[in-house]
Amino acid sequence: MGRDIDIGAHAVDRTVARLNVEHYRQLLANETDEARRQTLLRLLAEEEAKLRDPPPPEKKKKKLK
């Protein structure tokens, strides 16, 4: 059951990161203040890095005899 929670949490994290990437790109399209643009670019890079993270490793279940 623990693995299911790990996978579910990772899926939620990736969904949030993907939505943040879309949001930051939309904000960047209209932002003219250079300081805010730099902040948005940093946040965008952080979220894109999260999307490159691999999923958690699969845990092997112990077989009961």
C-alpha positions, 0 to 999 in steps of 0.5 A: 500500500505504501508504494501506491501512496508514493506513486499517487503523491508523485503523480500529484506533484508532477501535475502541480508542477506542470500546471505551474509551468503553464501558469508561469509561461502565461505570466511571462508572456505579459510581464514587462518588469525585469525583476519580476521576469527574472523571478518567474524565470527562476520559478519556471526553471524550478518547476521544469526541474521537478518534471525531469525527476524520475518516479520513485523506485518500485519497492519489492513486496516480500512474499509470505510462505 
